[in-house]
């Protein structure tokens, strides 16, 4: 798909949270997958890529989501899509696939894969649930931010939503709630009106050098 805004400064510093979108504008599945694939280049621990996006676009899907996002129903009802980003608590299950493809594409020597992958998987298998939760949520948050910037380069605006029913959203969308941890919802579409500026704390006030 075509990137319509390749101005780095505008993409990053012009981004604002949009709460109301053009409800008549639709993003094709092809274009959504293109944006998601671009966002897949986000970094992750040992490249296990634990993010699992669920793209809610249909009326049925929006109806399922509406009671779970009660304070953000306007975004749900007007956006082209609500991208619900989950974190996989068992990302090591994709380790063999990821590393084998890296070898096939000559990104990694086979002997390196055979040397390091078993120990990485053992480490993940022995990790506590709390530590795994924190790890995959951080990785998935990096993906979420990358997706928002990618969407803006495609000519769309976004709103990161943290106010939703964390307990029930996975099962409501047909996922195993013990394996898939909700991280954030990204509303995406064409803005219905211009968003206001917001004040940001200066780095000098909150940064410590040691």
Helices and strands as residue ranges (DSSP letters): H 8-13, H 29-39, G 45-47, E 51-56, H 59-66, G 70-72, H 73-78, E 81-88, G 91-94, H 95-104, H 110-126, H 129-153, E 157-161, H 169-172, E 180-189, H 203-206
